[in-house]
């Protein structure tokens, strides 16, 4: 994820909840934050009250610290148990991490879109011997150095380590579905580009959108190419989804997974589109001689990156390279088994 302008948005005045505490945004709609051990150090989760309990939206990373914070939430007087269902917006570990644990603890089903459930289950269960070789080939093709490649090999399947086992059965969310939660209708709107089939939830009665990572106020959601789909071009999908969300009212309160709830949806959608346009132009300008994805990445990411961030930066650079290539603005070549190099055509 990278920085973007957030002009034109107004943060909601609600006070930020401490870990394990609830902040109430509207009757029956609660905001909580869980810690993350990354530069991005928190995730926002949501609890929607029902007549006979509540629905959880997103789960937090599978760590002892997050489990303890959940137990504190369950003891909070504002928590209206029991949990009736768990919704996960997408398969990323900070969102689905504790879904298995939460579903087992309360004996309730997990709701996800098909592609998100499949992707999470598939990656979390991948113990095949060709897992690391696929990752290494992908990052070698991108021009990453030996240091990073050995870190990739040593880390193995990092995804599986960050989640509790995803339930082996689920209930499917589809684009356009309506869920009745606490007497209100919440419509599922699917977005693309950040994850394969990211669910967001819109309540017209409250004029609120639980946007997950699809729309964030300050950082631009990561749009990346990953080893399991090395020729993917997710940026067009992401930009297309921005257009779809423009159909929502301009004064919709956005409940994002990181940072704080905000107003200013349309300005933010425009900012995100402009951000990617500017990054595409920067990248194109940098390709005045053939460069690997790793060599081109500083055009988008100027700060020094650790290994965790390098994977995201390479993936995001490839997403922009693949769109430029689809538009015919750059070419891709390689010699023998060397990395791919990209060069602008004019
Ligand atoms: Zn995500």
Boltz pocket constraint, residues with backbone or C-beta under 6 A from the ligand:
constraints:
  - pocket:
      binder: B
      contacts: [[A, 90], [A, 92], [A, 194], [A, 195], [A, 213]]
      max_distance: 6.0
